[in-house]
Structures are given as structure tokens and as C-alpha cells.
Amino acid sequence: MKVTIHKTDGKSSGKEADLNDQIFGIEPNETVLYEDVRRFLANKRQGTASTKERGEVRGGGRKAYKQKGTGMARRGSIRSPLLRGGGTVFGPKPRNYTVRLTKKAKRLARMSALSLKASDDAIRVVDGLSFDEPKTKEIVSLLEALELTGKKVLILSKETDMMLYKSARNLKNVHVLEANKPTTYEIMNADFIVIQSDALTVLEESFALNVEEDAA
């Protein structure tokens, strides 16, 4: 699959980038895609929510009021879940929400996500996307030129680029990551993906690395 390489002013550079069909052109596996997104969101949960049950709240050592003559129901304890300040019934307790997925499944999910973006024409490759100092205006101008203003954009860089990161960090819907780090969730959460032209190789090599690890 070939896509146009844009310049930072949004115009075509006259060159095309060749997207690897084994990564950007596969039939998306929606089941694995869903499972990997669910895994990412579940693993972000701290699992520290906790409530006190009847045996944990304070009080209830003495009888609340006499057994008869009050016209009210008999109460054995003020810790009853039916009373204000009493214990909670079936409330949350600290737990581990971790969901695990195999390396092959995670790789397939990422490839499925990238293939969906490629089929939706939601991938832009840009040449010369680097700065000597933070320039948020340049990022804004680029998004306007690519007609991505107001969209959720994921920018993939070849390596850690603090100038690029600082240029985009004040923009609400723009997120910058190294090309070998985006998760399935981050790919799917973005409306468009902007990739530095020299970051494509890094992105594709990250999948090749996983293949070697699985073979070992």
C-alpha cells in the first residue's frame, strides 16, 4: 500500500511511502482487537476501591433502644446495612483487574488497528517533522494544512523527540509517541495517525522484533 508523503506545509513532497501490507493491509481481527483494548483499560485500574461491611464499621456494641414499647422494629445493631452509617452490602473490595494476552495476540491486535486506520485513509506520513526548539504554532499549522484541526491525532516519531513532544503537549487532542510504543488502544483512540517519514521503518521493525521473540 502506498501513501503520499507530505511536507510540513501540508503539500505533497512528490514521494510516496510504501506501507507493509503484512502490517497495514491484513484482515482485521475484531475479537483480538476488542480483547487488547479491554486488556489495556483493565490494566490501568488500580483496584483500590474499598467499602466497609457490617463487621467492619464502628459501633453496635450496645442495643440501640429497648426491645418493646417503641413502636419500631427490633434492632440488634446500628451496624445494619439498612441504617445510615451501617455496613455496605456487596460493596467493592481491593482486587486485581489485570487481563493477560499473549504476545502474538497483542501483535495481531496492533496490526489489525493499523490496518483499519489505513483502510479508512487515516494515516498521514510527513517528512521533516522535527524542531530545534518547541514550536506549538508549527504543529497547529501542520494540522490545519492536513485538515486535522479538532481531530484526535497520534504523532509517531522515530525516537524520543523532546522538542516535538513539547511542541504538541499543550494541544488537547494531540499525543506524541515513539513509533515502536503505541498500543492498540492508543491507535484506535486516535482519529488520525501522523507518522514521521523516517519513523515508518522503526514501526515496522517493532513487529519484526516480536516475531523473533516468539520464535525464540
C-alpha positions as CSV (number, residue, x, y, z in Angstrom):
1,M,0.0,0.0,0.0
2,K,1.4,3.4,-1.0
3,V,0.6,6.7,0.7
4,T,1.7,10.2,-0.2
5,I,4.5,11.8,1.9
6,H,3.5,15.3,2.9
7,K,5.8,18.2,3.7
8,T,5.3,20.2,6.9
9,D,3.2,22.8,5.0
10,G,0.7,20.0,4.1
11,K,1.6,19.8,0.4
12,S,2.8,16.7,-1.3
13,S,6.5,16.1,-1.4
14,G,6.2,14.2,-4.7
15,K,7.2,11.0,-3.0
16,E,5.3,8.0,-1.7
17,A,5.8,5.8,1.3
18,D,5.3,2.0,0.9
19,L,3.3,0.6,3.8
20,N,4.0,-3.0,4.6
21,D,0.8,-5.0,3.6
22,Q,1.6,-7.6,6.3
23,I,1.1,-4.8,8.9
24,F,-1.2,-2.2,7.3
25,G,-3.1,-4.5,4.9
26,I,-4.3,-7.5,6.8
27,E,-7.9,-8.5,7.5
28,P,-8.6,-7.0,11.0
29,N,-9.4,-9.5,13.7
30,E,-12.1,-7.7,15.7
31,T,-12.2,-10.2,18.5
32,V,-8.5,-9.8,19.3
33,L,-8.8,-6.1,18.8
34,Y,-11.5,-5.9,21.4
35,E,-9.6,-8.1,23.9
36,D,-6.5,-6.0,23.6
37,V,-8.3,-2.7,24.2
38,R,-10.1,-4.3,27.1
39,R,-6.8,-5.5,28.5
40,F,-5.3,-2.0,28.2
41,L,-8.2,-0.3,30.0
42,A,-8.5,-3.1,32.7
43,N,-4.7,-2.9,33.5
44,K,-5.0,0.8,34.1
45,R,-7.4,0.2,37.0
46,Q,-5.8,0.5,40.4
47,G,-8.3,-1.8,42.1
48,T,-8.1,0.0,45.4
49,A,-11.8,0.8,45.8
50,S,-12.9,-0.5,49.2
51,T,-16.0,-0.2,51.4
52,K,-16.7,-1.4,55.0
53,E,-19.0,-4.3,55.6
54,R,-21.2,-4.8,58.6
55,G,-18.5,-6.4,60.7
56,E,-16.0,-3.5,59.9
57,V,-18.0,-0.4,60.8
58,R,-17.7,1.2,64.2
59,G,-20.5,0.8,66.8
60,G,-23.1,-1.7,67.5
61,G,-21.7,-2.8,70.9
62,R,-24.9,-2.0,72.8
63,K,-28.5,-2.3,72.0
64,A,-29.8,0.8,70.1
65,Y,-33.0,1.0,72.1
66,K,-35.3,-1.2,74.2
67,Q,-36.9,-4.2,72.7
68,K,-40.5,-3.3,73.2
69,G,-42.7,-0.3,73.6
70,T,-41.2,2.0,70.9
71,G,-43.4,1.1,68.0
72,M,-40.4,0.4,65.9
73,A,-38.8,-2.7,64.5
74,R,-36.3,-4.6,66.7
75,R,-32.7,-3.6,66.0
76,G,-29.9,-5.8,67.1
77,S,-27.2,-3.4,65.9
78,I,-26.8,0.1,64.5
79,R,-24.3,-1.5,62.0
80,S,-27.2,-2.9,60.0
81,P,-26.9,-2.1,56.2
82,L,-30.4,-0.7,56.4
83,L,-29.4,2.1,58.6
84,R,-27.4,5.2,57.8
85,G,-23.8,4.7,58.9
86,G,-24.2,1.0,58.8
87,G,-22.2,-1.5,56.8
88,T,-22.3,-1.9,53.0
89,V,-23.7,-5.0,51.3
90,F,-21.7,-6.4,48.5
91,G,-19.6,-3.3,48.2
92,P,-16.3,-3.1,46.3
93,K,-13.1,-4.6,47.8
94,P,-9.5,-4.3,46.6
95,R,-8.9,-6.6,43.7
96,N,-6.6,-7.2,40.8
97,Y,-8.2,-6.3,37.4
98,T,-5.2,-7.5,35.3
99,V,-6.0,-9.1,32.0
100,R,-3.3,-11.0,30.2
101,L,-2.9,-11.6,26.4
102,T,-0.2,-13.5,24.5
103,K,2.4,-11.6,22.6
104,K,1.1,-13.0,19.3
105,A,-2.4,-11.8,20.1
106,K,-1.2,-8.3,21.1
107,R,0.8,-8.0,17.9
108,L,-2.2,-9.2,15.8
109,A,-4.4,-6.6,17.6
110,R,-1.9,-3.8,16.8
111,M,-1.7,-4.8,13.1
112,S,-5.5,-5.0,13.0
113,A,-5.7,-1.5,14.4
114,L,-3.2,-0.1,11.9
115,S,-4.9,-1.9,9.0
116,L,-8.2,-0.3,10.0
117,K,-6.7,3.1,10.0
118,A,-5.0,2.5,6.7
119,S,-8.3,1.3,5.1
120,D,-10.0,4.4,6.5
121,D,-7.4,6.7,4.9
122,A,-6.5,7.9,8.4
123,I,-2.7,7.7,8.1
124,R,-0.5,10.6,7.1
125,V,3.2,10.4,6.6
126,V,5.1,13.7,7.0
127,D,8.7,14.5,6.0
128,G,10.9,16.9,8.0
129,L,8.7,16.9,11.1
130,S,11.3,18.0,13.7
131,F,12.2,21.2,15.5
132,D,15.3,22.8,17.1
133,E,13.1,24.3,19.8
134,P,9.4,23.9,20.9
135,K,7.1,25.4,18.3
136,T,3.4,24.8,19.1
137,K,2.4,27.1,16.2
138,E,4.1,24.8,13.8
139,I,2.1,21.8,14.9
140,V,-1.1,23.8,14.7
141,S,-0.2,24.9,11.2
142,L,0.6,21.4,10.2
143,L,-2.7,20.1,11.5
144,E,-4.5,22.9,9.7
145,A,-2.7,22.1,6.4
146,L,-3.6,18.4,6.7
147,E,-7.2,19.3,7.6
148,L,-6.9,17.6,11.0
149,T,-7.9,20.5,13.2
150,G,-10.1,19.4,16.0
151,K,-9.3,15.7,15.4
152,K,-7.6,13.4,17.9
153,V,-4.2,12.9,16.4
154,L,-1.4,10.5,17.3
155,I,2.0,11.6,16.1
156,L,4.7,8.8,15.9
157,S,8.3,9.8,15.9
158,K,11.4,7.8,15.1
159,E,12.9,8.2,18.6
160,T,12.3,10.2,21.7
161,D,12.0,13.8,20.5
162,M,11.5,16.2,23.3
163,M,11.2,19.3,21.0
164,L,8.3,17.6,19.1
165,Y,6.7,16.4,22.4
166,K,6.9,19.9,24.0
167,S,5.5,21.4,20.8
168,A,2.4,19.3,21.0
169,R,1.8,18.8,24.7
170,N,-0.4,21.9,25.1
171,L,-2.7,20.7,22.3
172,K,-5.7,18.9,23.9
173,N,-6.2,16.2,21.2
174,V,-2.6,15.6,20.1
175,H,-0.4,12.9,21.5
176,V,3.2,12.1,20.7
177,L,4.8,8.7,21.0
178,E,7.8,6.8,19.7
179,A,6.9,4.7,16.7
180,N,7.6,1.4,18.5
181,K,5.4,2.2,21.5
182,P,1.7,2.8,20.6
183,T,-0.7,0.3,22.0
184,T,-3.8,-0.9,20.2
185,Y,-5.9,1.4,22.4
186,E,-3.9,4.5,21.5
187,I,-4.1,3.6,17.8
188,M,-7.8,3.1,17.9
189,N,-8.5,6.1,20.1
190,A,-6.9,8.5,17.6
191,D,-8.9,9.7,14.6
192,F,-5.7,10.1,12.5
193,I,-2.1,8.9,12.8
194,V,0.7,11.2,11.6
195,I,4.0,9.4,11.1
196,Q,7.4,10.9,10.6
197,S,8.7,9.5,7.3
198,D,11.8,8.0,8.9
199,A,9.7,6.5,11.7
200,L,8.0,4.0,9.4
201,T,11.0,1.7,9.5
202,V,11.0,1.8,13.3
203,L,7.3,1.0,13.4
204,E,7.7,-2.0,11.0
205,E,10.8,-3.3,12.8
206,S,9.0,-3.4,16.1
207,F,6.7,-6.1,14.7
208,A,9.7,-8.0,13.2
209,L,11.3,-8.0,16.7
210,N,8.2,-9.5,18.2
211,V,8.3,-12.3,15.5
212,E,11.9,-13.1,16.6
213,E,10.9,-13.2,20.3
214,D,8.0,-15.6,19.6
215,A,10.3,-17.9,17.5
216,A,12.8,-18.0,20.3
